[in-house]
Amino acid sequence: MADNKNVPEEDFMDDDIIVTFQDDQGNERYFAEEMRIPLNGAEYALLVGLNVEEDEDFDEEENVTIAKIVKDENGEDEYIVDFPEEEFDAVVVEYNKIMDEAEAE
């Protein structure tokens, strides 16, 4: 589960969606929502990790994940990264379709 809150905003636009997750050690990790992927009545987000600590070893390609977007009790978006693998695989297939269509244009 993730909080949808702001990080230092020098490099971001006002309409960027920044999502914060806590790892197993309690460290905050920040992600930018790159795109939303609708599938079977649900919505998912492609999240790209942000190197807010300017770590030299940070690899953006290794810091990409997909989160399921659900509404919390207040109607706010909540990002869930722990969902069934079959669902994840279906989202990846849908993402690839979207990218193939965009490339064909």
C-alpha positions in Angstrom: 0.0 0.0 0.0 1.3 3.5 -0.7 0.7 7.0 0.2 0.1 9.5 -2.5 2.1 12.5 -1.3 4.6 15.0 -2.4 8.4 14.7 -2.5 10.8 17.6 -3.1 9.3 19.1 -6.2 12.2 20.9 -7.9 12.1 18.5 -10.9 8.4 17.8 -11.1 5.5 19.5 -12.6 2.4 20.4 -10.6 0.3 17.7 -12.3 2.8 14.9 -11.8 1.5 12.1 -9.5 4.2 11.0 -7.0 3.6 7.8 -5.0 5.5 6.9 -1.9 6.0 3.3 -0.7 7.8 2.1 2.4 10.2 -0.8 1.9 10.9 -3.6 4.4 13.5 -1.5 6.2 11.1 1.5 6.6 12.8 3.6 4.0 10.6 5.7 1.7 10.8 5.0 -2.0 9.3 7.5 -4.4 7.7 6.7 -7.8 6.2 8.8 -10.6 3.1 7.6 -12.3 4.0 7.4 -15.9 0.7 6.1 -17.3 -2.6 4.4 -16.3 -3.6 1.1 -17.8 -7.3 0.2 -17.8 -8.1 -3.6 -17.8 -11.3 -5.5 -17.0 -12.9 -2.7 -15.2 -9.9 -2.0 -13.0 -7.1 0.6 -13.3 -3.4 0.1 -12.9 -0.5 2.5 -12.9 3.0 2.1 -14.4 5.3 3.6 -11.7 8.9 4.6 -12.3 11.2 5.0 -9.4 12.7 8.4 -8.6 16.3 8.8 -7.5 15.6 11.5 -4.9 18.8 10.7 -3.0 20.9 11.0 -6.2 22.3 7.5 -5.7 25.0 6.8 -8.3 24.0 3.1 -8.5 20.3 3.9 -9.1 19.0 2.1 -12.1 15.7 3.5 -13.4 15.0 0.3 -15.4 15.2 -1.8 -12.2 12.9 0.6 -10.4 9.7 0.2 -12.4 6.6 -1.5 -11.0 2.9 -1.8 -11.7 0.3 -0.9 -9.0 -3.4 -1.6 -8.9 -5.3 1.6 -8.2 -8.3 1.2 -5.8 -10.3 3.8 -4.0 -10.0 4.1 -0.2 -12.8 4.9 2.1 -12.5 8.6 1.3 -12.6 8.1 -2.5 -8.9 8.8 -2.9 -6.6 6.7 -5.1 -4.6 4.0 -3.2 -1.8 2.1 -5.0 -1.5 -1.6 -4.2 1.6 -3.6 -5.5 0.6 -6.9 -3.9 -1.9 -8.5 -6.2 -2.1 -11.9 -7.9 0.7 -12.7 -10.4 -1.9 -13.7 -13.1 -3.4 -10.2 -12.8 0.1 -8.6 -13.1 0.8 -10.7 -16.2 -2.5 -9.6 -17.8 -1.6 -6.0 -17.1 1.8 -6.4 -18.7 0.2 -7.9 -21.8 -2.2 -4.9 -22.0 0.7 -2.5 -21.5 2.5 -4.1 -24.4 -0.6 -3.8 -26.6 -0.9 -0.1 -25.8 2.8 0.4 -26.6 2.6 -1.5 -29.9 -0.4 0.6 -30.9 1.4 3.8 -30.0 4.4 2.7 -32.0 2.3 1.9 -35.0 0.9 5.4 -35.2 
